[in-house]
Amino acid sequence: MADLQDDIHTTTEVGADDALPDDPPPEAPYAPADADLPRAHALLAAHPVADGYSGLPWALRHLSWSDLELGEAAIDTDVPRMREGHVAALFWSLHLPDDRGGGHATAATLEQLDQVRTVIDAHPEGLRLVRTAGQIIDARHRGRVAVVLGPAHAAALDDSLGILRVLHALGLRVLTLAGTAWAGEKGLTRFGEEVVREMNRLGVLADISGAPATTAERVVALSRTPVLCTRSAARALRPHPANLPDDLLARLGEAKGLCMVPLTAEQVGPTIEDVADHLDHVRRVAGPECVGLSGTYDSGVTHPRDLADASRYPHLIAELLRRGWPEAELALLTWANVQRALRTADFTARAAQQRRAASTARITDLEGC
């Protein structure tokens, strides 16, 4: 078609003086998402991001010195970039980069808890360790980024409910239920079910990221508090093993759980439009109250274009605005769904502690091993 146009102009030899007066001027390239950036910033100023997964604790172990308040080029997340991206709450993962079982996982998790507290104490103007939804609100009003501890891996419990209570006393709020003898391919065992009940009693949220379908389905059915999936997108769009099939997404939505879509190229695709496609799909299948965001920054993964670090959230929200997401549902996505999950866990725990004492069950008693 372009060649045909050239032939016509060459044959007729239309000059600049012969151009018709009503010919439209050439149009500049249209960037629809960029046009929505001011609206995105305004929305995020009122409803900031609660980011469901950050690998920052482990990333900081490899830096001899860091200052998160001034900024760190060696990592994806620091206070200036979180403020630019309107991140007001961040779940700090206590996962381990390699497979460690038993007491090794417990010790490594405790070491990361200790490191997190040291980092937060060193940045009092930018960060604040929180335990409850109310404390997140207070931290935001004081201009701090709220740090929520978790998820940690279930191996850190070393098959002990007592260790679960110790980790909770140290601030743990999210535990990933996968990769143990009591939360595996065959689903939850009797001890696994007792772990979920004790988590409900304490107010520790269950994370089913990476869990087999049998375990994930049983956790969703059993838990009295919202179940999180901190790093899963839609398997219908991208058949990654960590992504959720539509039937499980629907069950999670019915149970008022939360699927936090990760910003990783491997799970969602290489572009910001791919991320938006997954968010659209989860919202459609599970409902707007079931969708959230997980940056997965500083986790050693590749991120989609235009989402390289924690400052880039406004660009994603601008894309969703362009697609017609109502502002009320964007507020759920960025902030309110996480707040609801934490508030529900807090309320359920207070009620459960009045009815039920701490469980003294041991795996040997329930599993006969």
C-alpha positions in Angstrom: 0.0 0.0 0.0 2.9 2.3 0.8 4.4 1.6 -2.6 1.1 2.4 -4.3 0.9 5.7 -2.5 4.5 6.5 -3.6 3.6 5.6 -7.2 0.6 7.9 -7.2 2.5 10.9 -5.8 5.4 10.3 -8.3 3.1 10.1 -11.3 1.0 13.1 -10.5 4.0 15.1 -9.2 2.0 17.0 -6.5 4.2 19.8 -5.1 4.0 21.5 -1.8 2.1 24.5 -3.3 -0.5 22.1 -4.8 -1.4 20.4 -1.5 -5.1 20.7 -0.6 -5.7 23.2 2.2 -7.7 20.6 4.2 -5.1 17.9 4.2 -4.5 16.9 7.9 -1.0 17.4 9.4 1.0 14.2 10.1 0.1 12.7 13.5 2.6 12.0 16.2 2.8 8.5 17.5 0.0 7.9 20.1 1.0 6.6 23.5 -2.4 5.9 25.2 -1.0 4.6 28.5 1.2 7.6 28.9 -1.8 9.9 28.5 -3.3 8.2 31.6 -0.2 8.6 33.7 -1.4 11.7 35.6 -4.6 9.9 36.5 -2.6 6.9 37.6 -0.4 9.0 39.9 -3.5 10.7 41.3 -5.2 7.4 42.0 -2.1 5.8 43.6 -1.7 8.9 45.8 -5.1 8.0 47.4 -4.8 4.2 47.0 -1.2 3.2 47.1 0.3 -0.2 46.3 0.5 -3.0 48.8 3.1 -5.2 47.1 2.7 -8.9 47.9 6.3 -10.2 47.4 9.8 -8.7 47.7 13.1 -10.6 47.7 14.9 -7.7 49.3 16.0 -9.4 52.5 18.1 -12.0 50.6 19.3 -9.4 48.1 20.7 -7.2 50.9 22.7 -10.1 52.3 25.0 -9.8 49.2 25.7 -6.0 49.7 28.5 -5.0 52.0 26.8 -1.7 52.6 23.4 -0.2 51.6 21.3 2.9 52.3 17.7 2.3 51.2 16.7 5.9 52.1 19.2 7.5 49.8 18.8 4.8 47.0 20.6 1.7 45.9 21.4 1.1 42.2 22.4 -2.5 42.9 18.8 -3.5 43.8 15.3 -3.0 42.4 13.8 -1.5 45.5 14.7 1.4 47.7 12.7 4.1 49.5 12.9 6.8 46.7 11.7 4.4 44.1 8.9 3.1 46.3 7.8 6.6 46.9 7.9 7.3 43.1 5.9 4.2 42.5 3.5 4.9 45.4 4.3 1.7 47.3 3.0 2.0 50.8 3.3 -1.6 52.0 5.6 -4.4 51.1 5.6 -8.1 52.0 9.3 -9.1 52.6 9.9 -12.7 51.6 11.8 -14.9 54.0 12.1 -17.7 51.4 15.4 -19.3 50.9 17.1 -19.4 47.4 18.0 -23.1 47.8 16.4 -26.1 49.3 17.1 -26.4 53.0 15.1 -28.7 55.2 14.5 -29.2 58.9 16.5 -27.1 61.4 18.6 -25.5 58.7 15.5 -23.8 57.3 14.5 -22.7 60.7 17.9 -21.2 61.5 18.1 -19.5 58.1 14.6 -18.0 58.5 15.5 -16.7 62.0 18.6 -15.2 60.5 16.6 -13.4 57.9 14.1 -12.2 60.5 17.1 -10.7 62.5 18.5 -9.1 59.3 15.1 -7.5 58.5 14.8 -6.0 61.9 18.4 -4.6 61.6 17.6 -3.1 58.1 14.4 -1.5 59.3 16.0 -0.1 62.5 18.7 1.5 60.2 16.1 3.2 58.1 13.6 4.7 60.6 12.6 7.6 58.3 11.6 5.3 55.4 10.5 1.9 56.8 8.4 0.6 59.6 7.8 -3.0 60.7 4.1 -3.7 61.1 1.9 -6.6 62.2 -1.7 -5.5 61.6 -3.8 -3.7 59.0 -4.2 -0.8 61.4 -0.4 -0.4 61.7 -0.1 -0.3 57.9 -2.5 2.7 57.9 -0.5 4.4 60.7 2.8 3.8 58.9 1.3 5.3 55.7 0.1 8.4 57.6 3.6 8.9 59.1 5.2 8.7 55.6 6.8 5.3 56.1 6.6 2.2 54.0 5.0 -0.6 56.0 7.0 -3.8 56.0 5.0 -7.0 56.5 7.1 -10.1 57.3 6.4 -13.1 55.0 5.9 -15.2 53.2 8.3 -17.7 54.9 8.5 -21.4 53.8 6.7 -24.0 55.7 10.0 -26.0 56.1 11.0 -23.3 58.6 8.5 -24.8 61.1 10.5 -28.1 61.3 7.1 -29.8 61.8 6.5 -27.9 65.0 3.5 -25.8 65.9 5.6 -24.3 68.7 8.0 -22.9 66.1 5.1 -21.5 64.2 4.0 -19.5 67.4 7.6 -18.3 67.9 7.8 -17.0 64.3 4.5 -15.3 64.7 5.6 -13.7 67.9 8.6 -12.3 65.9 6.3 -10.8 63.4 5.6 -13.4 60.7 2.3 -12.8 58.9 2.4 -15.1 55.9 3.5 -18.8 55.5 3.8 -20.7 52.2 2.3 -24.1 52.5 4.2 -26.3 50.0 7.1 -28.6 49.8 6.7 -30.5 53.1 5.6 -34.0 54.0 2.3 -32.6 55.4 1.6 -30.2 52.5 2.5 -32.0 49.3 1.2 -33.8 46.2 -1.3 -35.8 48.3 -2.8 -32.7 49.9 -2.8 -31.7 53.6 -2.3 -34.5 56.1 -4.0 -34.4 59.5 -1.0 -32.5 60.8 -1.2 -30.1 57.9 -4.8 -29.3 58.7 -3.8 -28.6 62.3 -1.1 -26.2 61.0 -3.8 -24.3 59.1 -6.1 -24.2 62.1 -3.3 -22.8 64.3 -2.4 -20.3 61.6 -6.0 -19.1 61.7 -5.9 -18.9 65.5 -2.7 -16.8 65.3 -3.6 -14.6 62.3 -0.9 -16.0 60.0 -2.1 -16.0 56.4 -1.7 -19.1 54.3 0.1 -18.7 50.9 -0.5 -21.5 48.4 2.0 -20.3 45.8 3.7 -23.3 44.3 1.5 -25.8 46.1 0.0 -28.8 44.3 -3.6 -28.4 43.4 -4.7 -31.0 46.0 -3.0 -29.0 48.8 -4.2 -25.6 47.5 -7.8 -26.7 47.2 -7.8 -28.2 50.7 -6.2 -25.0 52.2 -8.8 -22.8 50.5 -11.7 -25.1 51.8 -10.3 -25.3 55.3 -9.0 -21.9 56.1 -11.3 -19.4 57.9 -9.2 -16.5 56.8 -8.5 -15.3 53.2 -5.9 -17.5 51.5 -3.2 -15.7 49.5 -1.4 -16.8 46.3 1.5 -14.4 46.4 3.1 -15.3 43.1 0.6 -16.8 40.6 -0.9 -15.5 37.4 -3.5 -17.2 35.0 -2.5 -20.5 33.6 -5.1 -20.1 30.9 -3.0 -17.3 29.4 0.5 -18.7 30.1 1.0 -22.4 31.1 3.6 -21.8 33.8 3.4 -24.5 36.5 3.2 -21.8 39.2 0.1 -20.1 37.6 -3.4 -21.0 38.7 -6.0 -22.8 36.5 -9.4 -21.2 36.2 -11.2 -23.7 38.4 -8.8 -22.9 41.3 -9.0 -19.2 40.6 -12.8 -19.4 40.8 -12.6 -21.3 44.1 -10.2 -18.7 45.5 -12.5 -15.9 44.5 -15.5 -17.6 46.1 -13.6 -18.0 49.4 -12.6 -14.3 49.2 -8.9 -15.2 48.8 -6.4 -13.1 46.9 -4.4 -13.9 43.8 -1.4 -11.6 43.6 -0.2 -11.5 40.0 3.7 -11.4 39.8 5.5 -8.9 37.6 7.8 -11.6 36.1 8.3 -12.1 32.4 8.5 -15.9 32.8 5.0 -16.2 34.4 3.1 -13.4 32.6 5.0 -12.4 29.5 7.5 -9.8 28.4 5.3 -6.7 28.2 3.2 -4.5 30.4 0.2 -5.4 28.2 0.8 -9.1 29.2 0.6 -8.2 32.8 -2.6 -6.3 32.3 -4.1 -9.3 30.4 -3.5 -11.5 33.4 -5.0 -9.0 35.7 -8.0 -8.7 33.4 -8.4 -12.5 33.4 -8.1 -13.0 37.2 -10.6 -10.2 37.7 -13.0 -11.8 35.3 -12.7 -15.4 36.6 -12.3 -14.7 40.4 -13.7 -11.3 40.8 -12.3 -7.8 41.5 -11.9 -8.6 45.2 -9.5 -11.5 44.4 -6.8 -9.7 42.5 -3.6 -8.1 43.8 0.0 -7.2 42.8 3.3 -8.8 43.6 6.3 -7.0 42.3 8.7 -9.9 43.0 11.5 -7.4 42.8 15.0 -8.3 44.0 14.1 -12.0 43.5 16.5 -12.7 40.6 13.8 -12.8 38.0 13.3 -10.9 34.7 10.6 -8.3 34.7 8.4 -7.2 31.8 9.4 -4.1 29.8 8.5 -0.8 31.6 8.2 -2.6 34.9 11.9 -2.9 35.8 11.7 -1.7 39.4 9.4 -0.5 42.2 9.0 2.9 40.7 7.1 1.7 37.7 3.6 0.9 39.1 2.0 4.1 37.7 2.7 2.8 34.2 0.8 -0.4 34.9 -2.1 1.4 36.5 -2.2 3.8 33.4 -2.5 0.7 31.2 -5.4 -0.6 33.3 -7.1 2.9 33.2 -6.8 2.8 29.4 -8.6 -0.5 29.4 -11.5 0.9 31.3 -10.9 -0.4 34.8 -13.1 1.5 37.2 -11.2 3.5 39.8 -13.1 1.6 42.6 -11.7 -1.7 41.3 -8.2 -0.3 40.9 -8.4 0.8 44.5 -9.2 -2.8 45.4 -6.3 -4.1 43.3 -3.6 -1.8 44.7 -4.6 -1.5 48.4 -8.0 -2.5 49.7 -7.9 -6.2 49.0 -4.7 -6.7 51.0 -6.1 -4.6 53.8 -9.2 -6.7 53.9 -7.2 -9.9 54.0 -5.1 -8.7 56.9 -8.1 -7.2 58.8 -10.1 -10.5 58.4 -7.1 -12.5 59.7 -6.8 -10.2 62.7 -10.5 -10.4 63.5 -10.7 -14.2 63.1 -7.6 -14.6 65.3 -9.1 -12.6 68.1 -12.3 -14.6 68.0 -10.5 -18.0 67.7 -8.2 -17.2 70.7 -11.3 -16.8 72.9 -12.6 -20.3 71.9 -9.4 -22.3 71.3 -6.2 -22.7 73.2 -2.8 -23.1 71.5 -2.6 -26.5 69.8 -0.1 -28.9 71.4 -0.5 -31.5 68.6 2.7 -33.1 67.3 3.2 -34.6 63.9 4.2 -37.9 65.5 0.8 -38.1 67.3 -1.3 -37.2 64.2 0.7 -39.0 61.5 1.8 -42.1 63.4 5.4 -41.6 62.4 
